[in-house]
């Protein structure tokens, strides 16, 4: 018999014989979610909840509970940022050194310039840190039948246990509807708790660092409220001077008293906590009173608040549903599921992880896109400051938002970049002497490019704005939202393209030369520096940007003169190179030798999303791309996936787009086995380092194996892993405003129902050898069938579903 059913029966019997009135029932195990059997031993294993602005991490200790409270903008100002160095004044020098083959000398120039301008040392972006902890102490007693869980559809993190014959429960969610954290403490009998807001623990060797950044911390308790505020030492215009939070604690019955900054509640029927956190941009006026008034105006109980939140969060989560057939593993507790996956994963485990990964990204997307840790932090010193790493990480974190049919969440990515535009313009001007914009490799509170050294030559990277433009233009390809394209996306693209108009120089052969150039974080095997000339990725980014800008410009009414200029620029782009191993070279000049043992796959950028036309039209380049993947896989196989899971996810996307089901399936299995935490968060490396990149990348790879799309073309099951014998996906979005209402498959065939948002003709590529095709639609909707080639052309009508059945 199921454990939860047993628990309810036993609990009911216990209440009957003891005379206790059962006013609470055990939590139902979530249909989409997981159950854990023990409290979190550390913050990385905490239960996660979030609304894209506030995040909460629930440890789940019965008697000494900790809830870490985060805010999307809560970065610790370590220093008042300096503007980018005047690298432009020395750009000719850098280019001359590169031309002479003195790459290390070229890399040292920006560092030398930074010392002259008073940088003093290598600068980091501001780190993402906890705002405060909710400390909940409850009376001790023997604990039985403990469990904690997360419901992906409601966003709730729940904890319950039996103590002295009574059921005690805590549940928490962060509301998208009301923008607040909601926690309820209840049970089958009266409940007691002592609550306070506390600074997140500081290690002994961190105090100097913390005190240099934080001017003051104030806490209080009284009149049904707990308050916590923190003011920063370093302040500058446009950045928060600190943050303030208020928790309204509502006790239904019971006795309330205060002791310092603690609120003590005894024998209440229920305790409800409502909390808001906001940035304060001017500490001459506290926001505490305003927060209290806003919380007093909320006159609703837990269930009503949950209901309106669920309508929003649940809708986002339920847009897509993957079914890979049930297995015994689907009912495992999360810790057991992760251990089972380490031995050998299964379709049932992958299905559960697909849900968890999407939940993590939805919960951490709102004010900003997910940073390296999503919207959660339980440390004062997060790796890489847990900001936004734009040379791969954040792009993978958002990579499932469009195919998962949640395009509105991608607007957080646009919003962040729009807020940073003044900084990006400074980067272009001061680093390269150009118009337009340059997105740095790392950013958080500002967008100035200030993080680099002579090893990691990030001040010389130029591909960030073009890459962001590709992701943003994809929003339009999925949604057809022309107004958003015109008002937001195209202006960003245009400025990104202006940069290349000024930056690129003409070589002796009439082709453009990209100098300086940089393939993120990799060094040619025969060089001593990462700075190079004509890195393949830089060329790919520029070509895609120009193509998209021309296409978008025609749609929004750009001047013909501008479009012609970009068309001419495309004709001057250097050709890609296939190296002596038959692999696509990471650097175009023959003098640079490839380094396959690396975590990035930057030189395959043209195959991340839509396969670039120069590859589609060239069997030689497609073969070279496949060889490049194979060469990188040797390194990954030696390390069972290895470090930096976002690069692994990128390779999975590329493999799926190349219709390589073996490698795509191998990568999916690696991620499933080694990159999930016991609470179904995700890791940066195999088995360690809390990180949310692969929470975006994992479902993105899975969906790419099930469908590839570009305007006018849909490929069904292009890279279906061989052990997924049967399954289905519902709600997946495709480019061209098409939705897969349902795609199901068996070993004998498939059935798909498509709905288009507009009238259009679409070519559909079918998998395998097709023996017959049937449709549920007017026969005139099929324009042509070429079953030997696995192709059919279909005429789709706006909002008129068409079902296609394929027999192999």
C-alpha positions in Angstrom: 0.0 0.0 0.0 1.2 3.5 -0.8 3.1 5.2 2.1 0.9 8.3 2.0 -2.3 6.3 2.2 -1.0 4.3 5.1 0.0 7.5 6.9 -3.6 8.9 6.6 -5.2 5.7 7.8 -2.8 5.4 10.8 -3.2 9.0 11.6 -7.0 8.7 11.6 -6.9 5.7 13.8 -4.5 7.5 16.2 -6.9 10.5 16.5 -9.8 8.1 17.1 -8.2 6.3 20.0 -6.7 9.4 21.6 -9.8 11.6 21.3 -7.9 14.2 19.2 -10.0 16.0 16.6 -8.4 15.8 13.2 -8.4 19.3 11.8 -5.6 18.6 9.3 -5.0 15.9 6.7 -1.6 14.7 5.5 -0.4 16.4 2.4 -1.2 14.6 -0.8 1.9 13.6 -2.7 2.0 16.0 -5.7 1.1 14.7 -9.1 4.0 16.8 -10.5 6.7 17.2 -7.9 8.6 15.1 -5.5 8.8 13.9 -1.9 12.0 13.9 0.2 12.5 11.9 3.4 14.9 14.1 5.4 15.7 17.8 6.1 18.3 19.5 3.9 21.8 19.2 5.3 22.9 22.4 3.5 21.4 25.2 1.5 22.2 23.5 -1.8 19.7 20.7 -0.9 16.9 23.0 0.3 13.4 23.0 -1.2 13.0 25.7 -3.8 10.2 28.2 -4.4 10.1 31.5 -6.2 8.1 34.0 -8.3 10.9 35.4 -10.4 11.4 38.3 -7.9 11.7 36.7 -4.5 13.1 33.3 -3.9 12.9 31.0 -0.8 15.0 28.0 0.2 13.3 25.8 2.8 15.6 23.5 4.8 12.7 21.6 6.5 14.1 21.0 10.0 11.1 20.3 12.2 12.2 22.2 15.3 14.8 24.7 14.0 13.6 25.7 10.6 15.5 28.0 8.3 14.0 29.7 5.2 16.6 31.6 3.2 15.0 34.6 1.6 16.4 36.0 -1.7 15.5 38.9 -4.0 16.4 39.1 -7.7 18.2 42.4 -7.3 20.1 41.6 -4.0 23.7 41.8 -5.1 26.3 43.0 -2.6 28.1 46.1 -3.8 31.8 45.3 -3.3 33.0 48.5 -4.9 31.6 51.5 -6.7 32.2 50.4 -10.3 34.7 52.2 -12.5 33.8 52.7 -16.1 35.4 50.5 -18.7 39.0 51.2 -19.5 40.0 53.3 -22.5 41.0 50.2 -24.4 40.0 51.9 -27.6 43.0 54.2 -27.3 45.3 51.2 -27.5 43.3 49.1 -30.0 45.8 49.7 -32.8 48.5 48.5 -30.5 46.6 45.4 -29.7 45.9 44.7 -33.3 49.5 45.2 -34.3 50.7 42.7 -31.6 48.2 40.2 -32.8 49.3 40.6 -36.4 52.9 40.0 -35.2 51.8 36.8 -33.4 52.5 38.3 -30.0 49.2 37.2 -28.5 50.3 37.2 -24.9 51.6 40.7 -25.2 48.3 41.8 -26.8 46.4 40.2 -23.8 48.6 42.2 -21.4 47.7 45.6 -22.9 44.2 45.8 -21.3 45.6 44.8 -17.9 48.3 47.5 -18.2 45.7 50.1 -19.2 43.5 49.1 -16.2 46.4 49.7 -13.8 47.0 53.1 -15.3 43.3 54.0 -14.8 43.3 53.0 -11.1 41.7 49.5 -11.2 44.4 48.3 -8.9 43.4 44.7 -9.3 41.2 42.3 -11.3 37.6 43.4 -10.7 34.7 41.1 -10.1 31.0 41.8 -10.6 28.9 42.2 -7.5 27.9 38.8 -5.9 24.4 37.5 -5.5 23.8 36.9 -1.8 21.0 36.1 0.6 18.8 38.9 2.0 17.9 37.3 5.3 16.7 34.1 6.9 13.3 33.4 8.5 14.2 31.6 11.7 11.4 29.4 13.0 11.8 27.5 16.3 9.2 25.1 17.3 8.8 22.9 20.5 11.0 19.8 20.5 9.6 16.3 20.5 10.0 12.9 18.9 9.5 13.1 15.2 7.9 10.3 13.2 6.7 9.9 9.6 8.6 13.0 8.4 8.5 14.2 4.8 9.1 17.3 2.8 8.0 17.9 -0.7 7.7 20.4 -3.6 4.6 20.7 -5.8 5.7 21.9 -9.2 2.1 23.0 -10.2 1.5 25.2 -7.1 5.1 26.2 -6.3 4.7 25.0 -2.7 7.4 23.7 -0.5 5.9 21.6 2.3 7.1 19.9 5.4 5.2 17.7 7.8 5.7 15.2 10.6 4.0 13.5 13.5 5.1 14.7 17.0 3.5 13.4 20.2 0.6 12.0 18.2 -0.1 15.3 16.4 0.4 16.2 12.8 2.4 19.3 12.3 2.7 21.0 8.9 4.5 24.0 7.3 3.9 25.0 3.7 5.3 27.9 1.8 5.1 29.5 -1.7 6.1 32.8 -3.3 3.2 34.4 -5.0 3.3 35.7 -8.5 -0.1 37.2 -8.1 0.5 39.2 -4.9 4.3 39.5 -4.9 4.9 38.1 -1.5 6.2 35.0 0.4 3.4 33.1 2.1 4.1 30.5 4.9 1.5 28.6 7.0 2.2 26.7 10.1 -0.7 24.4 11.2 -1.5 21.0 12.4 -4.1 18.6 13.9 -3.8 20.4 17.2 -2.6 23.8 18.5 0.8 25.0 17.2 3.5 27.1 18.8 6.5 28.8 17.2 9.0 31.5 17.8 9.9 33.5 14.7 12.5 36.1 13.8 14.3 37.5 10.7 18.0 37.0 10.9 21.1 37.7 9.0 22.3 34.7 7.0 25.2 33.1 9.0 28.6 34.6 8.3 31.8 32.5 8.6 34.5 33.8 10.8 36.8 34.6 7.9 34.0 36.5 6.1 33.3 39.3 8.6 35.8 41.8 7.3 34.4 41.3 3.8 30.8 41.6 5.0 31.4 44.6 7.2 33.2 46.5 4.4 30.1 46.1 2.2 27.2 46.4 4.7 26.8 49.6 6.7 24.0 48.5 9.0 21.5 45.7 9.7 18.3 46.5 11.6 15.7 44.0 12.9 12.6 44.4 15.0 9.5 42.6 16.2 6.2 44.1 17.4 2.5 44.7 16.6 2.3 41.5 14.5 5.3 42.4 12.3 8.9 41.3 11.9 11.3 43.6 10.0 14.7 43.4 8.6 16.7 46.0 6.7 20.2 46.2 5.4 22.0 49.3 4.1 25.1 49.1 1.9 28.3 51.1 2.3 28.9 51.6 -1.3 26.2 53.5 -3.2 25.8 54.9 -6.7 23.0 56.3 -8.7 20.6 53.7 -10.1 21.7 50.9 -7.7 19.8 50.0 -4.5 21.3 51.6 -1.3 20.0 48.6 0.5 16.9 46.4 1.0 14.1 46.2 3.4 11.8 43.4 4.3 8.6 43.1 6.4 6.9 39.9 7.5 3.3 40.2 8.8 2.7 37.3 11.2 -1.0 36.5 11.8 -1.8 34.2 14.7 -5.3 32.6 14.7 -5.9 32.3 18.4 -3.1 31.6 20.9 -0.9 33.9 22.9 1.6 36.4 21.3 4.6 37.9 23.1 7.8 39.6 22.0 11.4 39.1 23.2 13.8 41.5 21.4 13.4 40.9 17.7 11.6 37.6 18.2 7.8 37.0 18.1 6.6 34.1 20.2 3.3 32.4 19.6 1.8 29.7 21.8 -1.2 27.4 21.2 -2.4 29.0 18.0 -4.9 27.3 15.6 -2.8 28.5 12.7 0.1 30.8 12.0 0.3 32.7 8.7 3.4 34.7 7.6 3.2 37.2 4.7 6.5 38.7 3.7 7.7 41.3 1.1 11.2 42.4 0.3 12.0 45.5 -1.7 15.1 47.5 -2.8 15.4 51.0 -1.3 17.1 53.5 -3.6 17.1 56.3 -1.1 17.6 55.4 2.6 16.6 58.9 3.7 13.1 57.4 3.6 12.5 54.0 4.9 9.9 51.8 3.1 9.1 49.8 6.2 5.8 51.6 7.0 4.7 51.3 3.4 5.4 47.6 3.4 3.4 47.2 6.6 0.4 49.0 5.2 0.5 46.9 2.0 0.6 43.7 4.0 -2.2 44.9 6.3 -4.3 45.4 3.2 -4.1 41.7 2.4 -7.2 40.2 4.0 -7.1 36.6 2.8 -6.1 33.2 4.0 -3.5 30.8 2.7 -5.9 28.9 0.3 -7.2 32.1 -1.4 -3.6 33.4 -1.9 -2.5 30.1 -3.2 -5.4 29.8 -5.6 -4.7 33.1 -7.4 -0.9 32.3 -7.5 -1.5 28.8 -8.8 -3.6 30.3 -11.7 -0.5 32.0 -12.9 2.3 29.7 -11.9 0.4 26.5 -12.7 -0.5 27.8 -16.1 3.1 28.4 -16.9 4.2 25.0 -15.6 1.4 23.1 -17.4 2.0 24.6 -20.8 4.1 21.5 -21.7 3.7 18.0 -20.5 6.2 15.2 -21.2 5.2 11.5 -20.8 7.9 8.9 -21.3 5.8 6.1 -19.8 5.5 5.4 -16.1 8.1 3.3 -14.3 8.7 2.3 -10.7 11.2 5.1 -10.3 8.6 7.8 -10.6 7.4 7.2 -7.1 10.9 7.3 -5.5 11.8 9.9 -2.9 14.0 12.5 -4.4 17.2 11.3 -2.7 16.5 7.7 -3.8 15.7 8.9 -7.3 19.0 10.7 -7.6 20.9 7.7 -6.3 19.0 5.4 -8.7 19.8 7.7 -11.6 23.5 7.5 -10.7 23.4 3.8 -11.2 21.3 3.9 -14.3 18.7 6.5 -15.4 15.4 5.7 -17.1 12.6 7.4 -19.0 10.6 7.7 -15.9 13.4 9.5 -14.0 14.1 11.7 -17.0 10.4 12.7 -17.1 10.5 13.7 -13.4 13.7 15.7 -14.0 12.2 17.4 -17.0 9.4 18.7 -14.8 11.9 19.7 -12.0 14.2 21.6 -14.4 11.3 23.6 -15.9 10.0 24.4 -12.4 13.4 25.7 -11.4 13.6 28.1 -14.4 10.0 29.3 -14.2 10.4 30.0 -10.5 13.6 32.0 -11.0 12.5 34.1 -14.1 10.7 37.4 -13.7 12.5 40.6 -12.7 15.6 39.1 -14.3 16.4 35.9 -16.2 17.9 33.2 -14.0 21.4 34.0 -12.8 24.0 31.3 -12.3 22.0 30.1 -9.2 18.5 30.9 -10.5 17.1 33.2 -7.9 18.6 31.4 -4.9 21.7 31.9 -2.8 22.7 30.5 0.6 26.3 31.8 0.5 28.1 35.2 0.8 30.7 34.1 -1.7 28.9 32.4 -4.6 31.1 31.0 -7.5 31.7 33.5 -10.2 29.6 35.9 -8.1 26.5 34.1 -9.4 25.7 36.9 -11.8 24.9 36.7 -15.5 27.6 35.0 -17.6 26.7 36.0 -21.2 29.2 33.8 -23.0 27.1 30.7 -22.5 25.5 30.2 -19.1 22.5 32.5 -19.2 21.8 31.7 -22.8 21.4 28.0 -21.8 19.3 28.9 -18.7 16.7 30.5 -21.0 17.0 28.0 -23.8 13.8 26.1 -23.0 11.5 29.1 -22.5 10.3 29.4 -26.1 9.9 25.7 -27.0 8.2 25.2 -23.6 5.6 27.7 -24.7 6.4 30.3 -22.1 7.5 33.2 -24.3 6.4 35.9 -21.9 9.2 34.7 -19.5 11.8 35.5 -22.1 10.8 39.2 -21.8 12.8 39.2 -18.5 15.9 38.6 -20.6 15.0 41.5 -22.8 14.1 43.7 -19.8 17.5 43.1 -18.2 19.4 44.0 -21.4 17.3 47.1 -22.0 18.2 48.3 -18.5 21.8 47.8 -19.2 21.9 49.5 -22.6 23.7 52.7 -21.4 26.5 50.5 -20.0 26.7 48.5 -23.2 27.1 51.7 -25.2 29.9 52.7 -23.0 31.6 49.3 -23.5 31.5 49.8 -27.3 32.8 53.3 -27.2 35.5 53.0 -24.6 36.7 49.4 -25.4 36.5 49.6 -29.2 35.9 53.2 -30.2 32.6 52.2 -32.0 29.0 53.0 -32.0 26.5 50.4 -30.9 26.6 48.0 -28.0 28.9 45.4 -26.5 27.5 42.9 -23.9 30.2 41.9 -21.4 30.9 38.3 -20.5 29.9 38.9 -16.8 27.4 41.4 -15.4 25.1 41.8 -12.4 24.3 45.3 -10.9 25.7 47.1 -14.0 26.7 46.2 -17.5 30.2 47.7 -17.8 32.8 45.3 -19.0 35.3 45.4 -16.1 36.1 41.7 -15.5 39.2 40.5 -17.3 42.9 39.7 -17.0 45.7 38.6 -19.3 44.5 34.9 -19.1 40.8 35.5 -19.5 40.8 38.2 -22.1 37.1 39.1 -21.7 37.5 42.8 -22.5 38.3 41.7 -26.0 35.1 39.6 -26.5 32.7 41.1 -29.0 30.0 38.4 -29.5 27.7 39.1 -26.5 25.2 41.5 -28.1 24.9 39.5 -31.3 24.2 36.4 -29.4 21.6 38.1 -27.3 20.0 39.5 -30.4 19.7 35.9 -31.8 17.8 34.8 -28.8 15.6 37.8 -28.8 14.8 37.5 -32.5 13.8 33.9 -31.9 11.1 35.2 -29.7 9.6 36.8 -32.7 10.0 33.7 -34.8 8.0 31.7 -32.2 5.3 34.3 -31.4 5.0 36.5 -34.5 4.7 39.5 -32.1 5.6 42.3 -34.6 4.9 45.1 -32.2 7.4 43.7 -29.6 9.9 43.2 -32.4 9.6 46.8 -33.5 9.6 48.4 -30.1 12.1 46.3 -28.2 13.9 43.6 -30.1 14.9 45.3 -33.4 16.3 48.5 -31.7 18.6 46.2 -29.7 19.6 44.2 -32.9 20.2 47.4 -34.8 22.7 48.8 -32.2 24.4 45.4 -32.1 24.8 45.5 -35.9 26.1 49.1 -35.8 29.0 47.9 -33.7 30.2 45.6 -36.5 29.9 48.5 -39.0 32.6 50.3 -37.1 34.6 47.4 -35.7 35.4 45.2 -38.7 38.4 46.0 -40.9 39.1 44.8 -44.4 41.9 42.3 -45.0 44.1 42.0 -48.1 41.7 39.5 -49.7 38.7 41.9 -49.3 37.2 39.9 -46.5 36.6 41.3 -43.0 39.1 40.5 -40.3 37.8 40.1 -36.7 40.7 41.4 -34.6 40.9 41.1 -31.7 38.8 37.9 -31.5 38.0 35.4 -28.8 36.4 32.0 -28.7 35.1 31.9 -25.1 37.5 30.6 -22.6 39.5 28.4 -25.0 43.1 28.8 -26.2 44.5 27.3 -29.4 46.7 24.3 -28.5 49.7 26.0 -30.1 49.2 29.4 -28.5 49.8 30.9 -25.0 46.8 33.3 -25.0 43.1 33.3 -25.6 43.1 36.4 -27.8 43.3 35.5 -31.5 42.0 36.7 -34.9 38.9 35.4 -36.7 37.5 33.1 -34.1 34.8 31.0 -35.8 32.1 31.9 -33.3 32.7 35.7 -33.8 32.1 35.3 -37.5 29.0 33.1 -36.9 27.5 35.6 -34.5 28.0 38.5 -36.9 26.6 36.7 -39.9 23.5 35.6 -38.0 23.0 39.1 -36.6 23.2 40.7 -40.0 20.8 38.2 -41.6 18.3 38.6 -38.9 18.6 42.4 -38.9 18.0 42.5 -42.6 14.9 40.3 -42.2 13.6 42.2 -39.2 14.4 45.5 -40.7 12.2 44.8 -43.7 9.3 43.9 -41.4 9.6 47.1 -39.3 10.3 49.6 -42.1 14.0 50.1 -41.8 15.6 52.4 -44.4 16.7 50.7 -47.6 20.2 52.3 -47.3 20.8 50.6 -44.0 19.6 47.2 -45.2 21.9 47.4 -48.3 24.9 48.2 -46.1 24.2 45.1 -44.1 23.7 43.0 -47.2 27.1 44.1 -48.5 28.7 43.3 -45.2 27.5 39.7 -45.4 29.4 39.3 -48.7 32.6 40.2 -47.0 32.5 37.6 -44.2 35.4 35.2 -44.0 34.8 31.5 -44.9 34.9 28.8 -42.3 37.7 26.3 -42.2 37.7 22.5 -42.0 40.9 21.4 -40.2 43.2 18.4 -41.0 41.0 16.1 -38.8 37.9 16.9 -40.9 36.4 18.9 -38.0 35.1 22.5 -38.1 38.0 24.6 -36.9 37.5 26.8 -33.9 39.7 29.5 -35.4 39.6 30.3 -39.1 43.4 31.0 -39.7 45.4 27.8 -40.4 48.1 28.9 -37.9 45.7 28.2 -35.0 45.5 24.5 -33.9 42.3 23.2 -32.3 42.0 22.3 -28.6 39.3 19.6 -28.4 39.7 19.1 -24.6 37.4 21.9 -23.6 34.1 22.5 -22.0 32.7 25.1 -24.5 31.6 24.4 -28.1 31.6 28.0 -29.2 32.6 27.3 -32.8 29.3 25.4 -33.3 27.2 28.4 -32.5 25.6 28.3 -35.9 23.9 25.0 -35.0 22.6 26.0 -31.5 19.2 27.0 -32.6 18.2 27.3 -36.3 20.9 25.6 -38.4 22.6 28.5 -40.4 21.9 28.3 -44.1 25.6 28.0 -45.0 25.6 24.7 -43.1 22.3 23.5 -44.5 23.5 24.1 -48.0 27.0 22.5 -47.5 27.4 18.8 -46.9 31.1 19.4 -46.2 30.4 21.9 -43.4 27.7 19.6 -41.9 30.1 16.7 -41.9 32.8 19.0 -40.3 30.3 20.0 -37.6 29.5 16.4 -36.8 33.2 15.6 -36.5 33.7 18.6 -34.2 31.0 17.2 -31.9 32.7 13.7 -31.9 36.1 15.2 -31.0 34.6 17.2 -28.1 32.7 14.1 -26.9 36.0 12.2 -26.4 36.8 14.7 -23.6 33.3 14.5 -22.1 33.3 10.7 -22.1 36.5 10.6 -20.2 34.9 12.6 -17.4 31.3 11.2 -17.5 30.1 14.6 -18.7 32.7 16.7 -16.8 32.5 20.3 -15.6 30.3 23.1 -16.8 27.1 21.4 -17.7 25.9 24.3 -19.8 28.5 23.4 -22.5 27.2 19.8 -22.2 23.6 21.0 -22.8 24.8 23.1 -25.8 26.4 20.0 -27.3 23.2 18.1 -26.8 21.2 20.8 -28.6 23.7 20.6 -31.5 23.6 16.8 -31.6 19.8 16.9 -31.7 19.7 19.5 -34.5 22.2 17.3 -36.4 19.8 14.4 -35.9 22.3 12.4 -33.9 20.1 10.5 -31.5 22.9 8.5 -30.0 24.9 11.5 -28.8 21.8 13.5 -27.8 20.6 10.5 -25.8 24.0 10.0 -24.3 24.1 13.6 -23.1 20.5 13.5 -21.8 21.5 10.4 -19.8 24.7 12.0 -18.4 22.8 15.1 -17.2 20.1 12.9 -15.7 22.6 10.7 -13.9 25.1 13.3 -12.5 23.7 16.8 -12.5 20.7 16.8 -10.2 20.7 17.7 -6.5 18.8 15.6 -3.9 16.1 18.3 -4.0 16.1 18.2 -7.9 17.9 21.5 -8.3 20.9 21.2 -10.7 24.7 21.2 -10.6 27.3 23.0 -12.6 29.7 20.1 -12.5 29.1 16.4 -12.2 27.7 16.0 -8.6 28.6 19.4 -7.2 28.2 23.2 -7.4 24.6 24.4 -7.2 23.8 26.0 -10.5 20.7 26.5 -12.7 22.1 26.6 -16.2 21.3 22.9 -16.9 17.7 23.4 -15.5 17.2 25.4 -18.7 19.4 23.2 -20.9 18.1 19.8 -20.0 14.5 20.3 -21.1 15.8 22.2 -24.1 17.8 19.2 -25.3 14.9 16.9 -24.7 12.5 19.0 -26.7 15.0 19.4 -29.6 15.1 15.6 -29.9 11.3 15.6 -30.4 11.0 18.4 -32.9 13.2 20.8 -34.9 11.6 23.9 -36.4 12.3 26.9 -38.4 9.8 29.1 -40.3 8.2 26.8 -42.9 9.8 23.6 -41.7 9.0 21.1 -39.0 11.0 17.9 -38.3 9.3 15.4 -36.1 11.4 13.1 -33.8 14.7 14.1 -35.5 16.9 12.6 -32.7 14.6 10.5 -30.5 16.7 8.5 -28.0 16.6 4.9 -28.8 15.3 3.8 -25.3 12.3 6.0 -25.5 10.1 3.4 -27.2 6.8 5.1 -26.5 5.9 8.6 -25.2 4.3 11.9 -25.8 4.6 15.6 -25.4 1.9 18.2 -25.3 2.0 21.9 -25.7 5.4 22.3 -27.2 5.8 25.5 -29.3 7.5 25.7 -32.7 8.9 28.5 -34.7 6.3 29.9 -37.1 3.6 30.3 -34.5 2.9 26.6 -34.4 2.0 24.5 -31.3 2.3 20.8 -31.0 -1.0 20.1 -29.2 0.1 16.5 -28.9 2.8 14.4 -30.3 2.8 10.7 -29.4 5.0 7.9 -30.7 5.5 4.1 -30.6 7.8 1.8 -32.4 5.1 1.4 -35.1 4.5 5.1 -35.8 3.5 8.5 -34.5 0.5 10.8 -34.3 0.8 14.6 -34.1 -1.8 17.4 -33.8 -0.6 20.8 -34.9 -2.3 24.2 -34.5 -1.0 27.3 -36.3 -1.5 30.9 -35.3 -1.7 31.9 -38.9 -2.4 30.6 -42.4 0.8 29.1 -43.8 2.3 26.2 -45.8 4.7 24.1 -43.9 7.0 21.3 -44.9 7.0 18.4 -42.4 9.9 16.0 -42.3 8.9 12.6 -40.9 11.3 10.1 -39.2 12.3 6.8 -40.5 10.8 4.9 -43.4 7.2 5.9 -43.8 4.7 3.4 -45.2 1.5 5.5 -44.8 0.2 8.9 -43.7 -3.4 9.8 -42.7 -4.8 13.1 -41.7 -7.8 14.3 -39.8 -8.5 17.4 -41.9 -9.8 18.4 -45.3 -7.7 16.5 -47.8 -6.9 19.8 -49.5 -4.7 20.6 -46.5 -2.1 18.2 -47.8 -0.3 19.8 -50.7 2.1 17.0 -51.5 3.5 13.8 -50.1 7.0 12.4 -50.8 7.0 9.5 -48.4 10.2 7.9 -49.8 12.0 11.1 -48.8 10.0 11.3 -45.5 8.5 14.7 -46.5 5.0 16.1 -46.8 3.8 19.7 -47.4 0.7 20.8 -45.4 -1.4 23.9 -45.7 -2.2 25.1 -42.1 -5.2 27.3 -41.4 -5.2 29.8 -38.5 -6.3 28.1 -35.3 -7.6 25.0 -37.2 -5.9 21.9 -35.7 -4.7 19.2 -38.1 -3.9 15.6 -36.9 -1.4 13.5 -38.9 -0.9 9.8 -38.3 2.2 8.1 -39.6 2.8 4.4 -39.9 6.4 3.1 -40.3 
